[in-house]
Amino acid sequence: MPGGSPSCRTSKGKAVDGKLWKASQVTLWLFLASSAHAVSGATIHVPDHIPDSYAQAATLVTIAPGRTLNLRCEGKGTQTVLLEAGSHADTTTWFKVQPLLASSVKVCSYDRAGFGFSNEGPLPRNLDAEVADLHALIQHASLKTPLVLVGHSRGSNIARLYAQRYPADISGMVLVDPPAQDVASVAPKWAREEDQMNEQRFAFIRECEAGAEKHQLASPPPALARCVAGSNPSASAKVNAAIVSYKYEPAFWRTLRSELEDNAVVYGQPVSPEETLGALPVVVLRASDTDADAPADIRKTLEAARDKTQAKILSTTTHGQHVMVDHASHDIQLDQPEVVTNAVTSLLKEATVSAH
């Protein structure tokens, strides 16, 4: 809700040993209930449409021979924020959040390998590959660490694994609506149906991939029309043309299939009992309406599975906070960008206080 005060409810995250945040730390979360304009200045405008600058690459960072990732940075400051998109998304998913943060810090988003303006990466595109790319990007782009890492959906899994492997690089994390893991343990029928849908999804992607290899998608036959159907209503014709152009390439479909296959593996498993983030400050934003379209008899079960997953994520740190974001779909960064911005701002303020 650009320009307004987002509605959210907060609950104090419990530590592994049962301790709660210190009072001085908890007060930082009061920023979450204020508008981003109050934090970052009343002149900041949340764009309604994706700027035309997204129709072209920003900075292409070489991370390996013959491989570049598209990095889009704005703002200046002593602190850096890095935004990690969800599955098969690119930098456009952050077009509302990035300018809000850029008023006070350096904030960067990027296209993962095979998406947007980034080169294809070696298969499979699993979490290991994506974390390795992210580490290479941070190093080769000379991004200042430790930084705050913000991950949406699958991006939250990438962020968590990165923080475990490279803890010195991260000063805090904001996880935007982490998806439920191990749904089969609470909703086995739903999980079986999802597996069946995945098989259909993968078959469709293979058809699109074959069409791309034959250079058919720019003028697709009726059977392949769905491969490039639709456009983003928040984007201009120029931006939509850029988005669809990379979907003409086989690299996009190979990457998409590999990432979605890995999603099935990642979300089919519970949060590992060995996962630990130590004392890393972590905010988990939970959307109120992620499962709004699910049948009424299954919605509560799916919400319980997501809550269970997010609670387990929070139990991996002694400095965790769970925030319910009202009037938001799974794409909180688009529906309530101020909430994401304020969570990041709070983490940055805490880091500044801790440094002194």
Buried (B, 14 or more C-beta within 10 A) or exposed (E): BBEEBBBBEBEEBBBBEEEBBEEEBBEBBEBBBBBBBEBBEEEBEBBEEBBEEBBEBBBBBBBBEEBBBBBBBBBEBEBBBBBBBBBBBBBBBBBBBBBBBBBBBBBBBBBBBBBBBBBBBEBBBBBEBBBBBBBBBBEBBEBEBBBBBBBBBBBBBBBBBBBBBBBEBBBBBBBBBBBBBBBBEBBEEBBEEBEEEBEEBBEBBEBBBEBBEEEBBEEBEEEBEEBBEEBEEBBBEBBBEBBBBBBBBBBBBBBBBBBBBBBBEBBBEBBEEEBBBEEBBBBBBBBBBBBEEBEEEBBEBBBBBBBBBBBBBBBBBBBBBBBBBBBBBBBBBBBBBBBBBBBBBBBBBBBEEEEE
